[in-house]
Amino acid sequence: MSSKEKRSAQVLQGTLDLIVLRTLETMGPQHAYQVASRLQQMSDQSLELNQGTLYPALVRLEQYGWINGAWGKTERNRDAKFYAITSGGRKALENETKRWRKMSELVERLLLDGTQA
């Protein structure tokens, strides 16, 4: 993948919270590495999240009360913090999904209008 393609797969500001919440809702409690791996897998390896991107998002979501973190053991018996979506997180996911769909529809309309001028 070229550097240009990697740049195009960067997470837009504000979307990381949405996709992390969706991942936790779908997959159940996960530690950070599992979340990053799942997002990379679902994006056909186009999306790469480093610790400097993902961990601040997890801290922010926990501070909002949208996820809870609890320490546990990984499948390799290592200590890790596992994150789970809360009921408030499910409501935020619903609201953010609606907001994202409206915004993406708006951008699509604007792009189509630009080609019809």
DRENMIPA-462010 format. One record per residue (C-alpha): residue number from 1; residue in one letter; x, y negated, z. Coordinates in Angstrom, 2 decimals. Layout:
@k NUM; r a; u X; v Y; w Z;
...
This chain:
@k 1; r m; u 0.00; v 0.00; w 0.00;
@k 2; r s; u 1.40; v -3.38; w -0.95;
@k 3; r s; u 1.80; v -6.24; w 1.52;
@k 4; r k; u -0.96; v -8.06; w -0.37;
@k 5; r e; u -3.35; v -5.14; w 0.21;
@k 6; r k; u -2.41; v -4.97; w 3.90;
@k 7; r r; u -3.13; v -8.69; w 4.29;
@k 8; r s; u -6.56; v -8.16; w 2.75;
@k 9; r a; u -7.34; v -5.51; w 5.37;
@k 10; r q; u -6.56; v -7.72; w 8.33;
@k 11; r v; u -9.39; v -8.04; w 10.81;
@k 12; r l; u -11.31; v -11.26; w 10.42;
@k 13; r q; u -11.49; v -13.33; w 13.55;
@k 14; r g; u -14.52; v -12.29; w 15.58;
@k 15; r t; u -14.99; v -8.91; w 13.93;
@k 16; r l; u -12.65; v -6.91; w 16.15;
@k 17; r d; u -15.05; v -7.06; w 19.10;
@k 18; r l; u -17.84; v -5.81; w 16.88;
@k 19; r i; u -15.95; v -2.84; w 15.48;
@k 20; r v; u -14.51; v -1.85; w 18.86;
@k 21; r l; u -17.99; v -1.90; w 20.43;
@k 22; r r; u -19.37; v 0.16; w 17.55;
@k 23; r t; u -16.53; v 2.68; w 17.89;
@k 24; r l; u -17.16; v 3.10; w 21.62;
@k 25; r e; u -20.90; v 3.43; w 21.07;
@k 26; r t; u -20.35; v 6.11; w 18.44;
@k 27; r m; u -17.43; v 8.02; w 19.97;
@k 28; r g; u -18.04; v 7.62; w 23.69;
@k 29; r p; u -15.27; v 6.70; w 26.14;
@k 30; r q; u -11.90; v 6.34; w 24.43;
@k 31; r h; u -8.46; v 5.08; w 25.34;
@k 32; r a; u -6.86; v 2.32; w 23.26;
@k 33; r y; u -4.80; v 4.63; w 21.06;
@k 34; r q; u -7.91; v 6.66; w 20.20;
@k 35; r v; u -9.81; v 3.48; w 19.29;
@k 36; r a; u -6.97; v 2.27; w 17.06;
@k 37; r s; u -6.61; v 5.69; w 15.43;
@k 38; r r; u -10.35; v 5.95; w 14.75;
@k 39; r l; u -10.49; v 2.50; w 13.17;
@k 40; r q; u -7.48; v 3.29; w 11.02;
@k 41; r q; u -9.05; v 6.58; w 9.97;
@k 42; r m; u -12.43; v 5.00; w 9.15;
@k 43; r s; u -10.72; v 2.32; w 7.06;
@k 44; r d; u -8.82; v 4.91; w 4.99;
@k 45; r q; u -5.59; v 3.75; w 6.65;
@k 46; r s; u -6.13; v 0.14; w 5.47;
@k 47; r l; u -6.61; v -1.29; w 8.93;
@k 48; r e; u -3.69; v -1.15; w 11.32;
@k 49; r l; u -4.21; v -2.49; w 14.81;
@k 50; r n; u -1.14; v -3.10; w 16.92;
@k 51; r q; u -1.10; v -3.42; w 20.69;
@k 52; r g; u -0.89; v -7.20; w 20.45;
@k 53; r t; u -4.22; v -7.22; w 18.64;
@k 54; r l; u -6.19; v -4.45; w 20.32;
@k 55; r y; u -5.30; v -4.84; w 24.00;
@k 56; r p; u -6.35; v -8.50; w 24.27;
@k 57; r a; u -9.67; v -7.55; w 22.65;
@k 58; r l; u -10.20; v -4.74; w 25.16;
@k 59; r v; u -9.39; v -7.08; w 28.06;
@k 60; r r; u -11.76; v -9.71; w 26.66;
@k 61; r l; u -14.60; v -7.19; w 26.20;
@k 62; r e; u -14.07; v -5.93; w 29.73;
@k 63; r q; u -14.17; v -9.49; w 31.08;
@k 64; r y; u -17.46; v -10.07; w 29.22;
@k 65; r g; u -18.85; v -6.95; w 30.90;
@k 66; r w; u -19.41; v -5.32; w 27.51;
@k 67; r i; u -17.10; v -2.40; w 28.27;
@k 68; r n; u -15.84; v -0.73; w 31.44;
@k 69; r g; u -12.38; v 0.69; w 31.81;
@k 70; r a; u -11.46; v 3.62; w 34.07;
@k 71; r w; u -8.16; v 5.42; w 34.44;
@k 72; r g; u -7.97; v 9.04; w 33.44;
@k 73; r k; u -5.75; v 11.63; w 31.79;
@k 74; r t; u -5.28; v 12.01; w 28.04;
@k 75; r e; u -5.28; v 15.33; w 26.24;
@k 76; r r; u -1.49; v 15.29; w 26.77;
@k 77; r n; u -1.93; v 14.72; w 30.51;
@k 78; r r; u -0.79; v 11.10; w 30.41;
@k 79; r d; u -2.42; v 8.31; w 32.37;
@k 80; r a; u -4.54; v 6.04; w 30.19;
@k 81; r k; u -7.38; v 3.62; w 30.62;
@k 82; r f; u -10.55; v 4.91; w 28.99;
@k 83; r y; u -13.09; v 2.35; w 27.82;
@k 84; r a; u -16.85; v 2.86; w 27.61;
@k 85; r i; u -19.54; v 0.55; w 26.30;
@k 86; r t; u -21.98; v -0.84; w 28.89;
@k 87; r s; u -25.67; v -1.64; w 28.45;
@k 88; r g; u -24.65; v -5.30; w 28.08;
@k 89; r g; u -22.20; v -4.19; w 25.41;
@k 90; r r; u -24.94; v -2.37; w 23.53;
@k 91; r k; u -27.04; v -5.53; w 23.54;
@k 92; r a; u -24.03; v -7.59; w 22.41;
@k 93; r l; u -23.39; v -5.03; w 19.66;
@k 94; r e; u -26.95; v -5.38; w 18.45;
@k 95; r n; u -26.75; v -9.19; w 18.46;
@k 96; r e; u -23.29; v -9.32; w 16.87;
@k 97; r t; u -24.33; v -6.84; w 14.17;
@k 98; r k; u -27.28; v -9.07; w 13.23;
@k 99; r r; u -25.01; v -12.13; w 13.20;
@k 100; r w; u -22.41; v -10.35; w 11.06;
@k 101; r r; u -25.02; v -9.20; w 8.53;
@k 102; r k; u -26.41; v -12.73; w 8.19;
@k 103; r m; u -22.93; v -14.15; w 7.73;
@k 104; r s; u -21.91; v -11.54; w 5.18;
@k 105; r e; u -25.15; v -12.14; w 3.23;
@k 106; r l; u -24.40; v -15.87; w 3.22;
@k 107; r v; u -20.85; v -15.33; w 1.96;
@k 108; r e; u -22.12; v -12.95; w -0.73;
@k 109; r r; u -24.69; v -15.54; w -1.87;
@k 110; r l; u -22.03; v -18.24; w -1.99;
@k 111; r l; u -19.70; v -16.02; w -3.99;
@k 112; r l; u -22.47; v -15.13; w -6.46;
@k 113; r d; u -23.49; v -18.79; w -6.83;
@k 114; r g; u -19.90; v -19.64; w -7.67;
@k 115; r t; u -19.86; v -17.17; w -10.56;
@k 116; r q; u -23.15; v -18.40; w -12.01;
@k 117; r a; u -22.18; v -22.06; w -12.25;
